[in-house]
Amino acid sequence: MKYDVVDAQVVPEGRLEVLSRLEVNKLLDTSGGGLHELFRNCSLAVLNCGNELDDGKELLERYRSFDIRVVPEERGIQLEVTAAPATAFVDGQMIKGIGEHLFAVLRDLVYVSDEIKGNPTIDLETSPGITNAVFHILRNADILRPLTDPKLVVCWGGHSISRGEYDYSKLVGYQLGLRGLDICTGCGPGAMKGPMKGATIGHAKQRIRGGQYLGISEPGIIAAESPNPIVNDLVIMPDIEKRLEAFVRTGHAFVVLPGGVGTAEEVLYLLGVLLHPANAGIPVPLILTGPAAAKDYFAEIDRFVAATLGPEARKLYQIVIDDPVAVARAVLAGVQRVAEFRTARADAYYFNWALTIDREFQAPFAPTHANMRNLNLNQNQDRHLLAANLRRAFSGVVAGNVKDEGIRAVEQHGDFEIRGETGILKPLDSLLASFVAQQRMKLPGKTYKPCYRIVN
């Protein structure tokens, strides 16, 4: 099938207008040691905005001829794009928001390469060093807003959802926007776009200008979750673990909407962090919500949490079905508790330094067949560590479903094997099977072939 493409030159507008010769050389280096392939793949994902596609491998194959190159000029730089998706342009001109996202990708990849990797003052082998890296990346992206009261609500949810679930996510966002709350999501379509779209209307009705619609992504997932056009702040973290920590450190409350394995991974990450004994008493509002049709979906998640992490984990969230107003009121009350807590401790509003996040949640997990097979999915460990390992299992399934490298690994070596105790595997198998039955693994209309096997 042939796809319409466009060649163009793009000039930055107030965003990373100059680069050093070394940085330009890294971005042009196609040897594998440079940034060209990473920059090309992330840029293609951004330019694919608006096209429904949740397969990183398919995107790269669909636009094999796409390329992007940095061209130094007397007054700065420009980007030369070749065979880019035509949907990123109007009458030959790149859509402004997509251009902003493109230069956000450039900014973050260059900054991580120059200032994070190999920096002796940021030790990525230690937990404090990783948290410091997350902070510096967010600060460089101008994401943190120090003179603002707490109001950033992280909304998690999937891209493969029903129309009714999408409409409900907009209603939730609308009620949050009416109460002056900002939105942060994984930046993609579906339940990541809906809350932002609803919040824009709520903000408009309240005459709120400068609302923040923050999207946080990472190179492995961005191809399957191209940034939606409402995102006005985009940041690309180096990997999924730093992406998850960025959510947790910046968010003041969390709303979980219907989704699939990626959403379950996010929930397990946050529950694992909150189950750490050092985090007892730190307020982190967490609400699971959806329309009436999603009641069974949340009941399945609740059963899974109870069977694996126990009753203490269930106390960390509340489930609200088919009531956007109740969700927004609960979120606002939770955000007020967060403000009071941090004010009493003189903690920053814009970055949650108080939370203890173990390195088990921070160390990058490579979803290879060996690593998936050797996950410790047994009850003989602390609850927060079990949550960390369950999170890794879901991360592997996400990779096999939508990430280019994961899809290719499964094609080459077969399905991932997930092993462990029956008491863990049985509810895990039940939850994953429910996602398959509800068509939450792939976009509607696409046939899903599981990339995993549960092995007792």
HUVENTA-V321520 format. One line per field, one symbol per residue. burial: + if it has 24 or more other ideal C-beta (glycine too) atoms within 12 Angstrom, else -. Layout:
burial->???
This chain:
burial->--+-++-+-+++--++--+---++-+++------++++++++++++++++++++++++++-++--+++++------+++-+++++++++----++-++++++++++++++++++-+-----+-+--+--++++++++++++-+++----+++++++++++++--+++++++++++++++++++++++++++++++++++++++-------++++++++++++++++++++++++++++++++++++++++++++++++++++++++++++++++++--+--++++++++++--+--++-+++-++-+++---++-++++++--+--++++++-+++-++-++-----+++++++++++-++++++-+++-+++-+++-----+++++++++++++++++++++++++-++----+++++++--++-+++-++-+++-++++++----+-+++++--
